[in-house]
Amino acid sequence: MRRPVLALTLITVLAAAGCGGTDNAEAPPPKAALNQIDINPVDPDTLRQGGDLNWPVQDFPNQFNELQGDATSGDIPPVTRSIMPTPSWEKPDASFQPNPDYVESFTLVSENPQKVAYKLNRKAHWSDGKPITWEDYKSQWQAVNGRNPAFIPLSTAGYANISDIAKGADEYAFTVTYDPTYADWGSVFQVLYPKSATSNPDEFNKGWIAAPKVTGGPFAVDKIDKTAKTVIVKRDPNWWGYQPRLDRIIFRNLSTTGGTSSIDALANGGLDFSGIAGNLDAYKRAKQIPHVAFRRATLPNLRWIVFNGGGSGPLADKEVRKAVIRGIDVASITKAEVGQLIPDAKPLGNHIFVEGFPGYQDNSKGYGYDPEAAKKRLDELGWKLNGQYREKQGRTLTIRDVVPADNPASDDEAVLVQHQLAQIGVEVKVEQVDPDGYFDEQITPGDFELAHWAQMDAASLITVIPSFDLTQDNVEQNFGHIGSAKINKLLKDAAKELDRDKRNAILNEIDKELWDLGYARPLYRRPSIVAVKDNLANFGNSGLAAIDYTKIGWIQK
């Protein structure tokens, strides 16, 4: 929607219990709130034993180590977390709990210094037969805490705050010490890799590019086909937990997941569900498919336009970025893109919080749509109108907007922005690129000036820190290279603050700084609608909750 683990695309997730869903395509969208899940809950013991689930992903995994810096696609975690340990599970209210298949308990035993005691499930083991012990956790911390530059992690959030991991009474107990304090300590270890993958930099960075070498989940790798762009996982007969209902999950790469091609695949049986997001054409097409239900929730999933301030173009100047922001009519973009799916949708005024979720406040005052103010500011900056577009020292004010081809949301937004900015004398050249590897080849290396994508953001530190922190040797997920020492300090302050209200206040101070830097232009809260075959149970749209792959299954006919 990237995502933290980046959440850059719509990822459907599952919780084992919750409210029932609706099959009514015309049902109004739910209001923004936590604890929303819509998964067709059914006692898994009553489901058919066996069967496949055809799961669309937008990017074929370029890296099966989701902790590594190249694992930027939000479609990597759905694959890896079916086969790897997931010690910490996110709940629908965005808090975390131990996954009993791996962790009997994790408990905050001291606040000063902050210490968390872990007790592990002794049955948990890797596919090579080795037990999962405290050494795997310690090795992962050492690989991703940012202290050894030979390791290239996707994010150091949380791990960087750990000062020590000490063995407890035996191999299945340990204590984590945080210094400085880390407020979201429960979010650490959402996925776990074996010591063999994390103890050596070359193995960590490159060893899992082609395929996972060791697994430890309810499913194991069956086949990876780079030509067909599929990853097939099968039930692991050595799994010690609740036995999965499904025989296999087939992750199929579709470049336009959420677009009409995935809906066509749903109609012809090639897929078992498809994200709709804000694609009205896909929504209308899915309504015509027999035996398809719509699962809805409200997620902190936003669309935004990100600026690249790290290049040599005009957007390297923050004042130009801020003027450009004033030339973008977000209200009209919001109405055009999601108005028919969310009739009361409003433009967002925050980079970190999404309207309707705790902490949201509109900090966009002074940055709203005002083309006359934008023109005046560009004049003051020396960008004078010369014909249709502005020039300065013989250079045209041209911005390169890079979008994935055949992505309706990006395509539409780019055309609207191109037209709007032309009205203030800014030329926008829209460049459509191959959607496969869009993040790997365009966004991660900074090969863009404007770009559009979705970001899952629950104001979790594991998302916020890598997105907005900026240091010379590690930009993490701050792909636009826009930040400041002040923001870095405020991020550290937020990470240490255990009181949620006080932490949210700090995060809003960060948001104000982001507006002042011209970091991005938040657009709107993205709809979360998933079209699912109506006999698929315990799956669909579970809001913020983690996936329990073992409970997904087909209702017996």
Secondary structure, DSSP 8 states (H G I E B T S, - for coil): --------S------SS----B--TT-----S-SS--B-----GGGSBS--EEEEEESS--S-S-TTBTT---TTHHHHHTTTS---EEE-TTS-EEE-TTTEEEEEEEEETTEEEEEEE-TT-B-TTS-B--HHHHHHHHHHHSSS-TTS-BS--TTGGGEEEEEE-SSTTEEEEEESS--TTGGGTTSS---HHHHSSHHHHHHTTSSS-SS--SSEEEEEEETTTTEEEEEE-TT--SS--S-SEEEEEE-TTTTSHHHHHHHHTTS-SEEE-TT-HHHHHHHHTSTTEEEEEE---EEEEEEE--SSSSGGGSHHHHHHHHHT--HHHHHHHHHTTTSTT--B---SS--TTSTT-----TT-S--HHHHHHHHHHTT-EEETTEEEETTEE-EEEEEEETT-HHHHHHHHHHHHHHHTTT-EEEEEEE-STTHIIIIITTT--SEEEEEEE-SS-HHHHHHHH--BTTB-TT-TT----HHHHHHHHHHHH--SHHHHHHHHHHHHHHHHHHT-EEEEEE--EEEEEETTEES-SB-TT----GGG-EE---
